[in-house]
Amino acid sequence: MFASQNRRQFLFTLAGTAAAAGAARISAFAAPRRLRFEAEMPGSNLPDRLPPAWYQRKVKQIQAELEARKLDALVLLNNINIIYAIGYFHISTERPLAALIPRSGEPALFIPDLESDQVKLWWVKDFEAYFDFPGPMNRVQWIFERVAKRGYKRIGIEEPRPSRLTHMKDGAPKVELVPADEIIEHMRWVKDDDEINVMRRAMYFADFTVQAGRDFVAEHGAVTEDQILKATADAVADKMSRELKDVVGVGVAPPFGGLVPFGRRSAFPHAVPSKDVLKKGDALILSFGAQIGGYNVECERSFSVGKPTDYAKRLYDAMLAAHDAGAAALKEGAVAEDVDKQALQQIRKAGFEQFLRHRTGHGIGLEGHESPWIAEGDKTVLRPGMTFSCEPGVYDPNFGGFRHSDTVVVRKDKGEILNRYPTRLEDMVIEI
């Protein structure tokens, strides 16, 4: 995926790793070798978030779509879509917060009063605030009353579930409300270069976290899952604290920020952490994400603790063949479900169909899981700039599982993998 670089020459900043003394102690089937590290990984100098000018251009794109649909305005209540459209990062609670984007002119925000000072720091200057929730009137109704007072006749809405739609109509009884969820959803599918650069920045931290987990295991050996999770969370939090210039949209998920199952539990794709103790012969999955500037990425890598058995190699090779096929197939004009079939067919051909538990991947961006889906039943035709996870796995409940996950950008001829962490088995053996 990277013509100018060998994927095995993974670029990585050692500073801040929880157990740097044990870095890169690895064996290729018991033959001592070392991964090569560079002083700095690509992504360290990329932006931590998108600037106001990006969102101002996005509003113009939305307004062009409103013009084409003959809508006077669009009201957004989904917090992720509000962030996408105008960049107003906020903590979403039971208190409704809405963005109004008119067909022409500047957007407006309708907010709970606890946001009224923070909102003044952002570029959107037109806002109205209610005191708190629940209040004497339903707050969605309150928002739509104020939207209606601005004179709009035909408004696009999202999330028109029955109870919420009732409150919208109560607030704006003379306004035509038109479901228009797909406007923002479809825009979000295709990322531009600025968005992808923020995702590259996030990948800088996701790849780092996998290495921090590997270092901790190599140094400490017989550890538990929660110990790995804590060590990696500490390492990446320290690194983010030192290096991020803008921390908005940064997320470290509970309990410590990832999935790190090993042994038979690595056959559980979404394993809950346990107190099991790592031992030689185990399969180990280090699964981490990072969120920078609101954008999510994934880096998951499967390891063998000690020299893998022949059976483990067969399982691993089947997973890797599926992973490579899926990433390569994420290209312009491909159909989502066909990519899934091509990838999973590699596992079926290897004789491990009974160990399939899930699809090849999912859309990724402002949400960790978002449409489209690299899965049976999704007939979306892929376009350049779409971003997906590529994470086919093979799971034997009597042994364990293997799964890599890369974040991949759809390109003309094949997918571009944002991750820089190695994937070949000889690079994924940890001696303890």
C-alpha positions as CSV (number, residue, x, y, z in Angstrom):
1,M,0.0,0.0,0.0
2,F,3.0,2.3,0.5
3,A,5.2,2.3,-2.7
4,S,8.0,4.2,-1.1
5,Q,8.2,2.3,2.1
6,N,8.5,-1.2,3.4
7,R,5.6,-1.9,5.8
8,R,8.0,-3.8,8.0
9,Q,10.0,-0.6,8.5
10,F,7.3,0.7,10.8
11,L,7.9,4.3,11.8
12,F,7.4,4.9,15.4
13,T,8.3,7.4,18.1
14,L,9.6,5.6,21.2
15,A,9.2,8.6,23.6
16,G,6.4,8.0,26.0
17,T,6.1,4.2,25.7
18,A,5.3,2.7,29.0
19,A,7.9,0.0,28.7
20,A,10.5,1.4,26.2
21,A,13.2,-0.8,27.7
22,G,11.6,-3.8,26.3
23,A,10.8,-2.4,22.8
24,A,10.9,-4.6,19.8
25,R,12.0,-7.8,21.5
26,I,10.7,-10.1,18.9
27,S,11.5,-13.3,17.2
28,A,10.8,-14.6,13.7
29,F,9.8,-18.1,14.7
30,A,12.5,-18.1,17.4
31,A,15.2,-16.5,15.2
32,P,16.3,-13.2,16.9
33,R,15.5,-10.1,14.8
34,R,14.4,-6.6,15.5
35,L,11.8,-4.4,13.9
36,R,13.4,-1.2,12.5
37,F,12.2,2.0,14.1
38,E,12.6,5.5,12.8
39,A,12.8,8.7,14.9
40,E,9.4,10.0,13.9
41,M,6.3,8.5,12.5
42,P,4.3,10.2,9.7
43,G,1.5,12.1,11.3
44,S,3.3,13.8,14.1
45,N,3.1,17.2,12.4
46,L,-0.4,16.9,10.9
47,P,-3.3,19.1,12.3
48,D,-5.2,18.0,15.4
49,R,-8.6,19.3,14.0
50,L,-10.2,21.0,11.1
51,P,-10.1,24.9,11.0
52,P,-13.2,27.1,10.9
53,A,-12.7,27.8,7.2
54,W,-13.2,24.1,6.5
55,Y,-16.7,24.2,8.1
56,Q,-17.6,27.4,6.4
57,R,-16.9,25.7,3.1
58,K,-18.9,22.7,4.2
59,V,-21.9,25.0,5.0
60,K,-21.7,26.3,1.4
61,Q,-21.8,22.7,0.1
62,I,-24.9,21.9,2.2
63,Q,-26.5,25.1,1.0
64,A,-26.0,24.0,-2.6
65,E,-27.8,20.8,-1.8
66,L,-30.7,22.7,-0.1
67,E,-31.0,24.8,-3.3
68,A,-31.2,21.6,-5.4
69,R,-33.8,20.1,-3.2
70,K,-35.8,23.4,-2.9
71,L,-35.5,23.4,0.9
72,D,-35.4,26.7,2.7
73,A,-33.2,25.3,5.6
74,L,-32.0,22.2,7.3
75,V,-32.2,21.6,11.0
76,L,-29.7,19.2,12.5
77,L,-30.3,17.6,16.0
78,N,-27.7,14.8,15.7
79,N,-24.6,15.9,17.6
80,I,-22.2,14.2,15.2
81,N,-23.8,15.8,12.2
82,I,-23.7,19.2,13.9
83,I,-19.9,18.7,14.5
84,Y,-19.5,17.7,10.8
85,A,-21.5,20.6,9.4
86,I,-20.2,23.5,11.6
87,G,-17.5,22.1,13.8
88,Y,-19.2,22.9,17.2
89,F,-17.8,20.3,19.5
90,H,-20.0,19.8,22.6
91,I,-21.0,17.2,25.1
92,S,-24.2,15.7,24.0
93,T,-26.7,15.1,26.8
94,E,-30.5,14.9,27.2
95,R,-30.6,18.6,26.5
96,P,-31.4,19.1,22.8
97,L,-28.9,21.2,20.8
98,A,-29.7,22.1,17.1
99,A,-28.0,23.7,14.2
100,L,-30.0,25.6,11.6
101,I,-28.4,25.9,8.1
102,P,-30.4,28.2,5.9
103,R,-30.3,28.0,2.1
104,S,-28.4,31.2,2.1
105,G,-26.7,33.2,4.9
106,E,-25.1,32.2,8.1
107,P,-26.0,29.2,10.3
108,A,-27.5,29.4,13.7
109,L,-27.5,27.3,16.9
110,F,-30.2,26.6,19.4
111,I,-28.6,25.6,22.7
112,P,-29.0,25.0,26.4
113,D,-27.9,28.0,28.4
114,L,-24.9,26.1,29.8
115,E,-23.4,26.3,26.3
116,S,-24.0,30.1,25.9
117,D,-20.5,31.2,26.9
118,Q,-18.6,28.4,25.2
119,V,-20.4,29.0,21.9
120,K,-19.0,32.5,21.7
121,L,-15.6,31.1,21.1
122,W,-16.7,29.5,17.8
123,W,-17.3,31.1,14.4
124,V,-21.1,30.7,14.5
125,K,-22.4,33.9,16.1
126,D,-26.1,33.6,15.8
127,F,-27.6,31.5,18.6
128,E,-30.6,31.3,20.9
129,A,-30.5,29.6,24.3
130,Y,-33.1,28.0,26.6
131,F,-32.4,27.7,30.4
132,D,-32.3,23.9,31.0
133,F,-34.1,20.6,30.5
134,P,-36.9,19.6,30.7
135,G,-38.4,23.1,31.2
136,P,-42.0,24.2,30.9
137,M,-42.1,23.3,27.2
138,N,-40.6,20.4,25.2
139,R,-37.2,21.6,24.1
140,V,-37.5,20.3,20.5
141,Q,-40.8,22.1,20.2
142,W,-39.0,25.2,21.6
143,I,-36.4,24.9,18.9
144,F,-38.9,24.6,16.1
145,E,-41.0,27.5,17.3
146,R,-37.9,29.7,16.9
147,V,-37.0,28.2,13.6
148,A,-40.6,28.9,12.3
149,K,-40.4,32.5,13.5
150,R,-37.5,33.0,11.0
151,G,-40.0,32.6,8.2
152,Y,-38.9,29.3,6.6
153,K,-41.7,27.4,4.8
154,R,-40.0,24.1,3.8
155,I,-37.4,22.6,6.2
156,G,-35.3,19.5,6.0
157,I,-35.1,17.5,9.2
158,E,-33.3,14.4,10.5
159,E,-34.3,11.8,13.0
160,P,-38.0,12.2,12.4
161,R,-39.1,9.4,14.8
162,P,-42.8,9.7,15.8
163,S,-42.4,11.3,19.2
164,R,-39.9,13.8,18.1
165,L,-41.8,14.6,14.9
166,T,-44.8,15.4,17.0
167,H,-42.8,18.0,18.9
168,M,-41.4,19.4,15.7
169,K,-44.9,19.8,14.2
170,D,-46.2,21.4,17.5
171,G,-43.4,23.9,17.2
172,A,-43.8,24.7,13.5
173,P,-47.4,23.7,12.5
174,K,-47.4,25.7,9.3
175,V,-44.0,24.6,8.1
176,E,-43.5,21.7,5.7
177,L,-41.0,19.3,7.3
178,V,-39.1,17.1,4.9
179,P,-37.0,14.1,6.0
180,A,-33.5,14.8,4.8
181,D,-31.2,12.6,6.9
182,E,-29.3,11.4,3.8
183,I,-27.9,14.9,3.0
184,I,-25.3,14.8,5.8
185,E,-24.9,11.1,5.9
186,H,-23.9,10.9,2.2
187,M,-21.6,13.9,2.5
188,R,-19.9,12.2,5.4
189,W,-19.2,9.1,3.4
190,V,-16.5,10.8,1.3
191,K,-13.6,12.4,3.1
192,D,-11.5,15.1,1.5
193,D,-7.7,15.5,2.0
194,D,-8.1,17.7,5.1
195,E,-10.3,15.1,6.8
196,I,-7.9,12.2,5.8
197,N,-5.0,14.2,7.2
198,V,-6.7,14.4,10.6
199,M,-7.3,10.6,10.4
200,R,-3.6,10.2,9.6
201,R,-2.9,12.2,12.7
202,A,-5.2,9.9,14.7
203,M,-3.4,6.8,13.3
204,Y,-0.1,8.1,14.6
205,F,-1.5,7.6,18.1
206,A,-3.4,4.3,17.3
207,D,-0.3,2.6,15.9
208,F,1.7,3.9,18.9
209,T,-0.8,2.3,21.3
210,V,-0.4,-1.1,19.7
211,Q,3.4,-0.8,20.1
212,A,3.0,0.3,23.7
213,G,1.0,-2.8,24.4
214,R,3.5,-5.0,22.7
215,D,6.4,-3.5,24.6
216,F,4.5,-4.0,27.9
217,V,3.9,-7.7,27.1
218,A,7.5,-8.3,26.0
219,E,8.9,-6.8,29.2
220,H,6.4,-8.2,31.7
221,G,5.4,-11.5,30.2
222,A,2.6,-13.1,32.3
223,V,0.2,-10.2,32.5
224,T,-3.6,-9.8,32.6
225,E,-5.7,-8.1,30.0
226,D,-6.6,-5.2,32.3
227,Q,-2.9,-4.7,33.0
228,I,-2.2,-4.4,29.3
229,L,-5.1,-2.0,28.9
230,K,-4.0,0.3,31.7
231,A,-0.3,0.4,30.5
232,T,-1.4,1.3,27.0
233,A,-3.9,3.9,28.1
234,D,-1.2,5.5,30.3
235,A,1.3,5.5,27.5
236,V,-1.0,7.1,24.9
237,A,-2.5,9.6,27.3
238,D,1.0,10.8,28.2
239,K,1.9,11.1,24.6
240,M,-1.3,12.9,23.7
241,S,-0.9,15.3,26.6
242,R,2.7,16.2,25.4
243,E,2.0,16.4,21.7
244,L,-1.5,17.5,21.0
245,K,-2.0,21.2,20.3
246,D,-5.8,21.0,20.3
247,V,-7.5,18.2,22.3
248,V,-11.1,18.7,21.1
249,G,-12.6,15.4,19.9
250,V,-10.0,13.2,21.7
251,G,-11.5,10.0,23.0
252,V,-10.1,7.2,25.1
253,A,-12.9,4.6,25.6
254,P,-13.6,2.8,28.8
255,P,-12.4,0.9,30.7
256,F,-8.9,1.8,29.4
257,G,-9.4,2.1,25.7
258,G,-9.3,-1.1,23.7
259,L,-9.7,-4.9,23.4
260,V,-6.7,-7.1,24.3
261,P,-8.0,-10.7,24.5
262,F,-5.6,-13.6,24.4
263,G,-5.7,-17.4,24.5
264,R,-9.1,-18.9,23.8
265,R,-10.7,-15.6,24.6
266,S,-9.1,-14.1,21.5
267,A,-11.8,-16.1,19.6
268,F,-14.4,-13.6,21.1
269,P,-14.4,-10.7,18.6
270,H,-15.7,-8.3,21.3
271,A,-14.2,-9.9,24.4
272,V,-14.8,-8.2,27.7
273,P,-11.6,-7.9,29.7
274,S,-10.8,-10.7,32.2
275,K,-8.2,-11.5,34.8
276,D,-6.7,-14.4,32.7
277,V,-2.9,-14.5,32.7
278,L,-1.0,-14.5,29.4
279,K,1.2,-17.6,28.6
280,K,3.4,-18.9,25.8
281,G,1.4,-20.3,22.9
282,D,-1.4,-17.8,23.2
283,A,-2.8,-15.8,20.4
284,L,-3.0,-12.2,21.4
285,I,-5.1,-9.4,19.8
286,L,-4.2,-5.8,20.5
287,S,-7.1,-3.7,19.3
288,F,-7.0,0.0,19.7
289,G,-8.5,3.1,18.2
290,A,-7.8,6.8,18.4
291,Q,-10.0,9.8,18.0
292,I,-8.5,13.2,17.0
293,G,-10.4,16.2,15.9
294,G,-13.6,14.1,16.1
295,Y,-12.3,11.5,13.6
296,N,-11.8,7.8,14.5
297,V,-9.3,5.3,13.2
298,E,-8.6,1.6,14.1
299,C,-5.4,-0.3,14.5
300,E,-5.8,-4.0,15.5
301,R,-3.0,-6.5,15.4
302,S,-2.8,-10.2,16.1
303,F,0.3,-11.6,17.8
304,S,1.7,-15.0,18.6
305,V,3.2,-15.3,22.1
306,G,6.2,-17.5,21.4
307,K,6.7,-19.6,18.3
308,P,3.4,-20.3,16.6
309,T,2.3,-23.9,15.9
310,D,1.7,-25.0,12.4
311,Y,-2.1,-24.8,13.1
312,A,-1.7,-21.3,14.4
313,K,0.2,-20.3,11.2
314,R,-2.6,-21.7,9.1
315,L,-5.2,-19.7,10.9
316,Y,-3.1,-16.6,10.8
317,D,-2.4,-17.0,7.1
318,A,-6.1,-17.3,6.3
319,M,-6.9,-14.2,8.2
320,L,-4.0,-12.3,6.6
321,A,-5.0,-13.4,3.1
322,A,-8.6,-12.1,3.7
323,H,-7.2,-8.9,5.2
324,D,-4.9,-8.2,2.2
325,A,-7.7,-9.1,-0.3
326,G,-10.2,-6.8,1.4
327,A,-7.8,-3.9,1.5
328,A,-6.8,-4.2,-2.1
329,A,-10.5,-4.5,-3.2
330,L,-11.5,-1.2,-1.6
331,K,-11.2,0.7,-4.8
332,E,-13.3,3.1,-6.9
333,G,-16.3,1.4,-8.5
334,A,-16.3,-1.7,-6.3
335,V,-19.5,-2.8,-4.6
336,A,-19.4,-3.0,-0.8
337,E,-20.8,-6.5,-0.5
338,D,-18.5,-7.8,-3.3
339,V,-15.5,-6.6,-1.3
340,D,-16.8,-8.5,1.7
341,K,-17.2,-11.7,-0.4
342,Q,-13.7,-11.4,-1.9
343,A,-12.2,-11.0,1.5
344,L,-14.1,-13.7,3.4
345,Q,-13.6,-16.2,0.5
346,Q,-10.0,-16.4,1.4
347,I,-10.9,-17.8,4.8
348,R,-13.4,-20.2,3.2
349,K,-10.8,-21.4,0.7
350,A,-8.5,-22.2,3.6
351,G,-11.1,-24.5,5.1
352,F,-12.0,-22.3,8.1
353,E,-15.5,-21.1,7.1
354,Q,-16.9,-22.5,10.4
355,F,-14.7,-19.9,12.2
356,L,-16.2,-16.8,10.5
357,R,-18.1,-14.6,12.9
358,H,-18.5,-11.2,11.2
359,R,-18.3,-9.0,8.1
360,T,-15.1,-7.6,6.6
361,G,-15.5,-4.0,7.7
362,H,-17.5,-0.9,8.3
363,G,-17.4,2.8,7.5
364,I,-15.3,4.9,9.8
365,G,-14.9,8.6,10.4
366,L,-16.7,10.8,12.9
367,E,-18.2,7.6,14.3
368,G,-16.2,4.5,14.9
369,H,-18.9,2.5,13.1
370,E,-20.9,4.2,10.4
371,S,-22.3,3.5,7.0
372,P,-21.6,2.1,4.4
373,W,-20.8,-1.4,5.5
374,I,-18.4,-3.9,3.9
375,A,-20.9,-6.6,4.4
376,E,-23.4,-8.8,2.6
377,G,-26.5,-6.8,1.7
378,D,-24.8,-3.4,1.2
379,K,-24.8,-2.6,-2.5
380,T,-23.1,0.8,-2.1
381,V,-20.7,1.6,-5.0
382,L,-17.5,2.8,-3.5
383,R,-16.1,6.2,-4.3
384,P,-12.6,7.7,-3.8
385,G,-12.2,9.2,-0.3
386,M,-14.6,6.8,1.4
387,T,-12.9,5.3,4.5
388,F,-13.4,1.8,6.0
389,S,-12.1,-0.6,8.5
390,C,-10.8,-3.8,7.0
391,E,-10.9,-6.4,9.7
392,P,-11.8,-10.0,8.6
393,G,-11.1,-12.4,11.4
394,V,-10.9,-16.2,12.0
395,Y,-11.9,-17.5,15.4
396,D,-11.5,-21.1,16.7
397,P,-13.2,-21.3,20.1
398,N,-10.9,-24.2,21.1
399,F,-7.7,-22.3,20.3
400,G,-8.2,-18.5,19.8
401,G,-8.6,-16.0,17.0
402,F,-6.6,-13.7,14.7
403,R,-7.7,-10.4,13.4
404,H,-5.9,-7.3,12.0
405,S,-7.9,-4.1,11.4
406,D,-6.6,-1.4,9.2
407,T,-8.3,1.9,8.3
408,V,-8.4,2.1,4.6
409,V,-9.1,4.9,2.1
410,V,-10.8,4.0,-1.1
411,R,-8.6,5.0,-4.1
412,K,-8.7,4.5,-7.8
413,D,-6.9,1.2,-8.2
414,K,-6.7,-0.2,-4.6
415,G,-7.2,0.8,-1.0
416,E,-4.7,3.0,0.8
417,I,-3.9,1.7,4.3
418,L,-3.4,4.5,6.8
419,N,-1.8,2.2,9.4
420,R,1.9,1.8,9.4
421,Y,2.2,-1.1,11.8
422,P,3.4,-4.4,10.3
423,T,1.1,-7.3,9.5
424,R,3.3,-10.2,8.5
425,L,3.5,-13.1,10.9
426,E,7.3,-13.1,11.3
427,D,6.9,-9.5,12.6
428,M,4.2,-10.4,15.1
429,V,5.9,-12.9,17.4
430,I,6.5,-11.8,21.0
431,E,8.9,-13.8,23.2
432,I,8.1,-13.7,26.9
